[in-house]
Amino acid sequence: MEKNLDYYLNLNWTLIEGQDLDFEGNPYYYIEIKEIPSFTFCAKTLTRARENYKKQLRLSLMVMLENNEKIIEPDEYEEEPDWENLCP
């Protein structure tokens, strides 16, 4: 299977949804993708964020593919080790 833009857009990405306040104290909602640490999409409502994050994902993936960056797929993602318990 060719791993092109359409392939990556249709993966089952791990979405992290949250809410925060902007610099003026107004709430906004964000979506991050666990496997792509540099990805964040923000909107005024969670519904709008869910409806539109894939537009930003498309652009991010296009840049990553053009730059031959390694794209970590959902089944390849490894949790960060628990360094506090590993180190004496």
C-alpha positions as a Markdown table, in Angstrom:
| # | Residue | x | y | z |
|---|---|---|---|---|
| 1 | Met | 0.0 | 0.0 | 0.0 |
| 2 | Glu | 1.3 | 3.4 | -0.9 |
| 3 | Lys | 1.6 | 5.7 | 2.0 |
| 4 | Asn | 0.4 | 9.0 | 0.5 |
| 5 | Leu | -1.6 | 11.9 | 1.8 |
| 6 | Asp | -4.9 | 10.0 | 1.6 |
| 7 | Tyr | -3.5 | 7.1 | 3.5 |
| 8 | Tyr | -2.4 | 9.2 | 6.4 |
| 9 | Leu | -5.6 | 11.3 | 6.5 |
| 10 | Asn | -7.6 | 8.1 | 7.0 |
| 11 | Leu | -5.6 | 6.7 | 9.9 |
| 12 | Asn | -7.3 | 6.5 | 13.3 |
| 13 | Trp | -5.3 | 9.3 | 15.0 |
| 14 | Thr | -5.4 | 9.6 | 18.7 |
| 15 | Leu | -7.2 | 13.0 | 19.4 |
| 16 | Ile | -6.7 | 14.9 | 22.5 |
| 17 | Glu | -9.4 | 17.5 | 23.1 |
| 18 | Gly | -9.3 | 20.2 | 25.6 |
| 19 | Gln | -10.4 | 23.7 | 26.6 |
| 20 | Asp | -8.3 | 26.7 | 27.7 |
| 21 | Leu | -8.5 | 30.5 | 27.9 |
| 22 | Asp | -7.0 | 32.9 | 25.5 |
| 23 | Phe | -5.0 | 36.0 | 26.6 |
| 24 | Glu | -8.2 | 37.9 | 27.2 |
| 25 | Gly | -9.7 | 35.2 | 29.3 |
| 26 | Asn | -12.1 | 33.9 | 26.6 |
| 27 | Pro | -12.5 | 30.1 | 26.3 |
| 28 | Tyr | -11.4 | 28.2 | 23.3 |
| 29 | Tyr | -11.2 | 24.5 | 22.4 |
| 30 | Tyr | -8.3 | 22.7 | 21.0 |
| 31 | Ile | -7.5 | 19.3 | 19.3 |
| 32 | Glu | -4.1 | 17.8 | 19.5 |
| 33 | Ile | -2.9 | 14.6 | 17.8 |
| 34 | Lys | -0.9 | 12.4 | 20.1 |
| 35 | Glu | 1.2 | 10.9 | 17.4 |
| 36 | Ile | 2.1 | 14.4 | 15.9 |
| 37 | Pro | 3.3 | 16.5 | 18.8 |
| 38 | Ser | 3.5 | 19.6 | 16.7 |
| 39 | Phe | -0.2 | 19.5 | 15.8 |
| 40 | Thr | -2.8 | 21.7 | 17.5 |
| 41 | Phe | -6.0 | 23.1 | 16.1 |
| 42 | Cys | -8.0 | 25.7 | 18.0 |
| 43 | Ala | -11.6 | 27.0 | 17.6 |
| 44 | Lys | -14.2 | 28.9 | 19.6 |
| 45 | Thr | -16.4 | 25.7 | 20.0 |
| 46 | Leu | -15.5 | 22.1 | 20.4 |
| 47 | Thr | -18.0 | 21.3 | 17.6 |
| 48 | Arg | -16.2 | 23.6 | 15.2 |
| 49 | Ala | -12.8 | 22.2 | 16.2 |
| 50 | Arg | -14.0 | 18.7 | 15.5 |
| 51 | Glu | -15.5 | 19.7 | 12.1 |
| 52 | Asn | -12.4 | 21.6 | 10.9 |
| 53 | Tyr | -9.2 | 20.0 | 12.4 |
| 54 | Lys | -8.8 | 17.7 | 9.4 |
| 55 | Lys | -8.1 | 20.8 | 7.2 |
| 56 | Gln | -5.1 | 21.7 | 9.3 |
| 57 | Leu | -4.1 | 18.0 | 9.5 |
| 58 | Arg | -4.0 | 17.8 | 5.7 |
| 59 | Leu | -1.7 | 20.8 | 5.6 |
| 60 | Ser | 0.5 | 19.5 | 8.3 |
| 61 | Leu | 0.8 | 16.1 | 6.6 |
| 62 | Met | 1.5 | 17.7 | 3.3 |
| 63 | Val | 4.5 | 19.6 | 4.7 |
| 64 | Met | 5.7 | 16.5 | 6.6 |
| 65 | Leu | 5.6 | 14.4 | 3.4 |
| 66 | Glu | 7.3 | 17.1 | 1.3 |
| 67 | Asn | 10.1 | 17.3 | 3.9 |
| 68 | Asn | 10.4 | 13.5 | 4.1 |
| 69 | Glu | 9.7 | 13.6 | 7.8 |
| 70 | Lys | 9.0 | 10.4 | 9.6 |
| 71 | Ile | 5.2 | 10.2 | 10.3 |
| 72 | Ile | 4.5 | 8.1 | 13.4 |
| 73 | Glu | 1.3 | 6.1 | 12.8 |
| 74 | Pro | -1.1 | 5.4 | 15.6 |
| 75 | Asp | 0.0 | 1.7 | 16.0 |
| 76 | Glu | 3.7 | 2.8 | 16.1 |
| 77 | Tyr | 3.4 | 5.3 | 18.9 |
| 78 | Glu | 5.2 | 4.4 | 22.1 |
| 79 | Glu | 4.4 | 6.0 | 25.3 |
| 80 | Glu | 7.3 | 8.0 | 26.9 |
| 81 | Pro | 9.0 | 5.9 | 29.6 |
| 82 | Asp | 8.2 | 6.7 | 33.2 |
| 83 | Trp | 11.6 | 8.2 | 33.9 |
| 84 | Glu | 11.0 | 8.9 | 37.6 |
| 85 | Asn | 10.5 | 5.2 | 38.2 |
| 86 | Leu | 13.3 | 4.1 | 35.9 |
| 87 | Cys | 16.0 | 6.3 | 37.3 |
| 88 | Pro | 17.2 | 5.8 | 40.9 |
